[in-house]
Amino acid sequence: MIRIVVQADVADKIRRSEGQIELVDEHGKRLGVVSRPPTVEEIDYAKSRIGSKGPKVTIDELISKVESL
């Protein structure tokens, strides 16, 4: 694995992100997408949803629904 150290201001933007982060080069060419680790609150919320009632869908069904919009 390659380790890339980012400047403090970039690291702060990553920490404050709400979702995925697209990495691009100086020409705007996509290098990849990363996600920050979930917060303790997000993990607790996800755990609280285990076993909840309601409709369940697979990720493929969800993607299909979003793409149809």
LINURPE-V42223 format. One record per residue. PHI is phi in degrees with one decimal (999 if undefined). BURIAL is + if it has 9 or more other C-alpha atoms within 8 Angstrom, else -. D_CENTER is the distance of its C-alpha to the mean C-alpha in Angstrom with 2 decimals. Layout:
phi	burial	d_center
PHI	BURIAL	D_CENTER
PHI	BURIAL	D_CENTER
//
This chain:
phi	burial	d_center
999	-	20.38
-97.2	-	20.58
-105.8	-	19.71
-117.2	-	19.10
-92.7	-	19.82
-103.1	-	18.48
-65.5	-	20.56
-56.4	-	20.22
-67.7	-	19.26
-69.8	-	16.34
-60.2	+	15.20
-64.1	-	15.60
-61.3	-	13.49
-63.8	+	10.53
-62.0	-	11.39
-86.8	-	11.79
-65.9	+	8.62
-97.9	-	7.40
-160.9	-	3.93
-71.7	+	3.54
-122.9	+	7.03
-90.5	+	9.89
-99.9	+	12.73
-130.4	+	16.17
-86.1	-	19.72
-65.3	-	22.57
-100.0	-	23.36
85.6	-	20.01
-74.8	-	19.60
-65.7	-	16.11
-99.5	-	15.70
165.7	-	12.26
-129.6	-	8.52
-129.4	-	6.78
-127.6	-	4.09
-76.2	+	6.45
-65.1	-	8.22
-66.3	-	8.57
-78.2	-	11.68
-59.4	-	14.96
-62.9	-	15.07
-65.4	-	11.88
-65.4	+	13.37
-60.6	-	16.73
-63.2	-	15.74
-61.2	-	14.31
-64.2	-	17.54
-68.3	-	19.62
-86.0	-	18.60
-61.7	-	19.94
79.5	-	23.13
-72.6	-	22.82
-80.4	-	24.86
131.9	-	23.70
-66.6	-	22.77
-118.8	-	20.65
-134.4	-	19.13
-81.5	-	17.77
-63.6	-	14.58
-64.0	-	17.15
-65.6	-	18.80
-64.9	+	15.75
-61.1	-	14.99
-59.8	-	18.74
-63.8	-	18.94
-64.4	-	16.33
-66.5	-	18.08
-78.7	-	21.39
-77.6	-	20.74
//
